Amino acid sequence: MRFTTMRLCGGEALMAVSADDLNLNLAEVSDRLTNAGHRIKRNDDMMIIMEWKEMETTIYPQGKVMFFPLRDRSLCIKYAAEILEDLI
């Protein structure tokens, strides 16, 4: 899986952007995350927000994953790949 990264929120957050549009079904993703023991803070048609590795983590249908707080680009890509590999 290939990603680019974007720095957000004044450098306090990073977003991994999948090179491919994954078109994730967020209802299904939410169920899978909940069944895996993750606490979902928000779930709607636009995004899922959850706590993951002590970060606020947001998953978007296109396959974008944002981590707050996080400043390390290589960790951003590693973490996004870990999450998305379990979901696709």
Secondary structure, 3 states (H helix, E strand, C coil): CCEEEEEEHHHCEEEEEECCCCCCCHHHHHHHHHHCCCCEEEECCCCEEEEECCEEEEECCCCEEEEECCCCHHHHHHHHHHHHHHHC
